[in-house]
Amino acid sequence: MPFIQEYTNDENLMEDVKKLQHNGVNSKDIYILSHDDDRTDRIASNVSANTIGLSEQDVKTVVSNIFNKKGDELRAKLQEIGFSEEDASEYEEDMDEGKVLLIVTSDKNVESLLV
């Protein structure tokens, strides 16, 4: 299961992403996800992180997302990269409250890098 951490402060999130990159975590393994696409894109581009887009999702998921509301789309994205349906629902509720998620799919010990 990927590493995940929630943030309410975009600056703290960006600092942590830079810390991870400085410690050898590849940018392609770092994802930003939030309810606000503009916010997600802005943070991701500021720190050269990824958003979960078409390349990380299979075509079936993408097509069904076109017809789903935002919450369903975010849950599908979380499940696509390795979270259970239950976990995806909990994280989606947190994003409803304005939190931004940092997701890392690297096998490095991410928690120890963020201390």
ChimeraX commands (.cxc) that place a marker at each C-alpha (Angstrom):
marker #1 position 0.00,0.00,0.00 radius 0.5
marker #1 position 1.35,3.45,-0.84 radius 0.5
marker #1 position 2.37,5.94,1.86 radius 0.5
marker #1 position -0.22,8.65,2.40 radius 0.5
marker #1 position -0.28,11.79,4.51 radius 0.5
marker #1 position -2.90,14.52,4.80 radius 0.5
marker #1 position -2.20,18.24,4.83 radius 0.5
marker #1 position -4.24,21.36,5.44 radius 0.5
marker #1 position -1.31,23.66,4.68 radius 0.5
marker #1 position 0.00,23.67,1.11 radius 0.5
marker #1 position 3.38,25.11,2.16 radius 0.5
marker #1 position 4.03,22.24,4.60 radius 0.5
marker #1 position 3.09,19.76,1.90 radius 0.5
marker #1 position 5.49,21.33,-0.61 radius 0.5
marker #1 position 8.31,21.36,1.99 radius 0.5
marker #1 position 7.79,17.65,2.61 radius 0.5
marker #1 position 7.77,16.86,-1.10 radius 0.5
marker #1 position 11.07,18.70,-1.49 radius 0.5
marker #1 position 12.46,16.76,1.50 radius 0.5
marker #1 position 11.48,13.48,-0.14 radius 0.5
marker #1 position 13.01,14.47,-3.48 radius 0.5
marker #1 position 16.20,15.60,-1.74 radius 0.5
marker #1 position 16.39,12.17,-0.08 radius 0.5
marker #1 position 16.18,10.27,-3.34 radius 0.5
marker #1 position 12.47,9.65,-3.79 radius 0.5
marker #1 position 11.74,9.88,-7.51 radius 0.5
marker #1 position 9.24,12.59,-8.49 radius 0.5
marker #1 position 7.31,10.05,-10.53 radius 0.5
marker #1 position 6.48,8.23,-7.25 radius 0.5
marker #1 position 5.04,11.35,-5.58 radius 0.5
marker #1 position 1.39,12.26,-6.12 radius 0.5
marker #1 position -0.78,15.15,-4.94 radius 0.5
marker #1 position -4.56,14.74,-4.72 radius 0.5
marker #1 position -7.31,17.10,-3.53 radius 0.5
marker #1 position -10.91,17.99,-4.29 radius 0.5
marker #1 position -9.81,21.13,-6.11 radius 0.5
marker #1 position -8.15,20.33,-9.46 radius 0.5
marker #1 position -6.59,23.80,-9.69 radius 0.5
marker #1 position -5.09,23.49,-6.21 radius 0.5
marker #1 position -3.82,19.98,-6.98 radius 0.5
marker #1 position -2.22,21.12,-10.24 radius 0.5
marker #1 position -0.69,24.23,-8.66 radius 0.5
marker #1 position 0.95,22.30,-5.81 radius 0.5
marker #1 position 2.12,19.51,-8.11 radius 0.5
marker #1 position 3.68,21.87,-10.62 radius 0.5
marker #1 position 5.39,23.91,-7.88 radius 0.5
marker #1 position 7.26,20.84,-6.62 radius 0.5
marker #1 position 7.43,18.70,-9.77 radius 0.5
marker #1 position 5.12,16.05,-8.32 radius 0.5
marker #1 position 2.40,14.13,-10.15 radius 0.5
marker #1 position -1.34,14.15,-10.21 radius 0.5
marker #1 position -3.19,10.89,-10.76 radius 0.5
marker #1 position -4.20,11.21,-14.37 radius 0.5
marker #1 position -4.90,9.08,-17.39 radius 0.5
marker #1 position -1.61,7.20,-17.39 radius 0.5
marker #1 position -2.20,5.83,-13.88 radius 0.5
marker #1 position -5.76,4.75,-14.55 radius 0.5
marker #1 position -7.07,2.15,-16.93 radius 0.5
marker #1 position -9.47,3.18,-19.68 radius 0.5
marker #1 position -12.50,1.63,-17.97 radius 0.5
marker #1 position -11.91,3.76,-14.86 radius 0.5
marker #1 position -11.40,6.92,-16.93 radius 0.5
marker #1 position -14.58,6.39,-18.94 radius 0.5
marker #1 position -16.65,5.70,-15.83 radius 0.5
marker #1 position -15.15,8.76,-14.11 radius 0.5
marker #1 position -16.47,11.00,-16.86 radius 0.5
marker #1 position -19.96,10.15,-15.64 radius 0.5
marker #1 position -19.21,10.14,-11.91 radius 0.5
marker #1 position -19.27,13.01,-9.48 radius 0.5
marker #1 position -16.02,14.30,-8.01 radius 0.5
marker #1 position -16.05,12.13,-4.87 radius 0.5
marker #1 position -16.48,8.94,-6.89 radius 0.5
marker #1 position -13.66,10.02,-9.19 radius 0.5
marker #1 position -11.29,10.64,-6.27 radius 0.5
marker #1 position -12.16,7.29,-4.65 radius 0.5
marker #1 position -11.53,5.53,-7.96 radius 0.5
marker #1 position -8.14,7.25,-8.30 radius 0.5
marker #1 position -7.15,6.15,-4.78 radius 0.5
marker #1 position -8.21,2.57,-5.44 radius 0.5
marker #1 position -6.36,2.56,-8.75 radius 0.5
marker #1 position -3.01,3.17,-7.03 radius 0.5
marker #1 position -3.52,0.61,-4.28 radius 0.5
marker #1 position -5.92,1.73,-1.53 radius 0.5
marker #1 position -8.88,-0.36,-0.42 radius 0.5
marker #1 position -12.41,0.86,-1.11 radius 0.5
marker #1 position -12.84,1.57,2.60 radius 0.5
marker #1 position -9.60,3.57,2.89 radius 0.5
marker #1 position -10.37,5.44,-0.32 radius 0.5
marker #1 position -13.75,6.50,1.11 radius 0.5
marker #1 position -12.17,7.76,4.34 radius 0.5
marker #1 position -9.51,9.77,2.48 radius 0.5
marker #1 position -12.13,11.18,0.11 radius 0.5
marker #1 position -14.15,12.42,3.11 radius 0.5
marker #1 position -11.01,14.13,4.43 radius 0.5
marker #1 position -10.55,15.82,1.05 radius 0.5
marker #1 position -14.17,16.97,1.34 radius 0.5
marker #1 position -12.99,18.88,4.42 radius 0.5
marker #1 position -10.28,20.64,2.42 radius 0.5
marker #1 position -7.31,18.37,3.08 radius 0.5
marker #1 position -4.71,17.67,0.41 radius 0.5
marker #1 position -3.16,14.21,0.15 radius 0.5
marker #1 position 0.49,13.42,-0.42 radius 0.5
marker #1 position 0.79,9.88,-1.80 radius 0.5
marker #1 position 4.12,8.18,-2.35 radius 0.5
marker #1 position 4.39,4.87,-4.21 radius 0.5
marker #1 position 8.13,4.47,-3.61 radius 0.5
marker #1 position 9.42,1.54,-1.59 radius 0.5
marker #1 position 11.68,3.85,0.46 radius 0.5
marker #1 position 10.80,4.36,4.12 radius 0.5
marker #1 position 9.00,7.63,3.49 radius 0.5
marker #1 position 7.96,8.25,7.10 radius 0.5
marker #1 position 11.58,8.28,8.28 radius 0.5
marker #1 position 12.44,10.84,5.57 radius 0.5
marker #1 position 9.77,13.26,6.78 radius 0.5
marker #1 position 10.90,13.45,10.42 radius 0.5
marker link #1:1,2 radius 0.2
marker link #1:2,3 radius 0.2
marker link #1:3,4 radius 0.2
marker link #1:4,5 radius 0.2
marker link #1:5,6 radius 0.2
marker link #1:6,7 radius 0.2
marker link #1:7,8 radius 0.2
marker link #1:8,9 radius 0.2
marker link #1:9,10 radius 0.2
marker link #1:10,11 radius 0.2
marker link #1:11,12 radius 0.2
marker link #1:12,13 radius 0.2
marker link #1:13,14 radius 0.2
marker link #1:14,15 radius 0.2
marker link #1:15,16 radius 0.2
marker link #1:16,17 radius 0.2
marker link #1:17,18 radius 0.2
marker link #1:18,19 radius 0.2
marker link #1:19,20 radius 0.2
marker link #1:20,21 radius 0.2
marker link #1:21,22 radius 0.2
marker link #1:22,23 radius 0.2
marker link #1:23,24 radius 0.2
marker link #1:24,25 radius 0.2
marker link #1:25,26 radius 0.2
marker link #1:26,27 radius 0.2
marker link #1:27,28 radius 0.2
marker link #1:28,29 radius 0.2
marker link #1:29,30 radius 0.2
marker link #1:30,31 radius 0.2
marker link #1:31,32 radius 0.2
marker link #1:32,33 radius 0.2
marker link #1:33,34 radius 0.2
marker link #1:34,35 radius 0.2
marker link #1:35,36 radius 0.2
marker link #1:36,37 radius 0.2
marker link #1:37,38 radius 0.2
marker link #1:38,39 radius 0.2
marker link #1:39,40 radius 0.2
marker link #1:40,41 radius 0.2
marker link #1:41,42 radius 0.2
marker link #1:42,43 radius 0.2
marker link #1:43,44 radius 0.2
marker link #1:44,45 radius 0.2
marker link #1:45,46 radius 0.2
marker link #1:46,47 radius 0.2
marker link #1:47,48 radius 0.2
marker link #1:48,49 radius 0.2
marker link #1:49,50 radius 0.2
marker link #1:50,51 radius 0.2
marker link #1:51,52 radius 0.2
marker link #1:52,53 radius 0.2
marker link #1:53,54 radius 0.2
marker link #1:54,55 radius 0.2
marker link #1:55,56 radius 0.2
marker link #1:56,57 radius 0.2
marker link #1:57,58 radius 0.2
marker link #1:58,59 radius 0.2
marker link #1:59,60 radius 0.2
marker link #1:60,61 radius 0.2
marker link #1:61,62 radius 0.2
marker link #1:62,63 radius 0.2
marker link #1:63,64 radius 0.2
marker link #1:64,65 radius 0.2
marker link #1:65,66 radius 0.2
marker link #1:66,67 radius 0.2
marker link #1:67,68 radius 0.2
marker link #1:68,69 radius 0.2
marker link #1:69,70 radius 0.2
marker link #1:70,71 radius 0.2
marker link #1:71,72 radius 0.2
marker link #1:72,73 radius 0.2
marker link #1:73,74 radius 0.2
marker link #1:74,75 radius 0.2
marker link #1:75,76 radius 0.2
marker link #1:76,77 radius 0.2
marker link #1:77,78 radius 0.2
marker link #1:78,79 radius 0.2
marker link #1:79,80 radius 0.2
marker link #1:80,81 radius 0.2
marker link #1:81,82 radius 0.2
marker link #1:82,83 radius 0.2
marker link #1:83,84 radius 0.2
marker link #1:84,85 radius 0.2
marker link #1:85,86 radius 0.2
marker link #1:86,87 radius 0.2
marker link #1:87,88 radius 0.2
marker link #1:88,89 radius 0.2
marker link #1:89,90 radius 0.2
marker link #1:90,91 radius 0.2
marker link #1:91,92 radius 0.2
marker link #1:92,93 radius 0.2
marker link #1:93,94 radius 0.2
marker link #1:94,95 radius 0.2
marker link #1:95,96 radius 0.2
marker link #1:96,97 radius 0.2
marker link #1:97,98 radius 0.2
marker link #1:98,99 radius 0.2
marker link #1:99,100 radius 0.2
marker link #1:100,101 radius 0.2
marker link #1:101,102 radius 0.2
marker link #1:102,103 radius 0.2
marker link #1:103,104 radius 0.2
marker link #1:104,105 radius 0.2
marker link #1:105,106 radius 0.2
marker link #1:106,107 radius 0.2
marker link #1:107,108 radius 0.2
marker link #1:108,109 radius 0.2
marker link #1:109,110 radius 0.2
marker link #1:110,111 radius 0.2
marker link #1:111,112 radius 0.2
marker link #1:112,113 radius 0.2
marker link #1:113,114 radius 0.2
marker link #1:114,115 radius 0.2
view
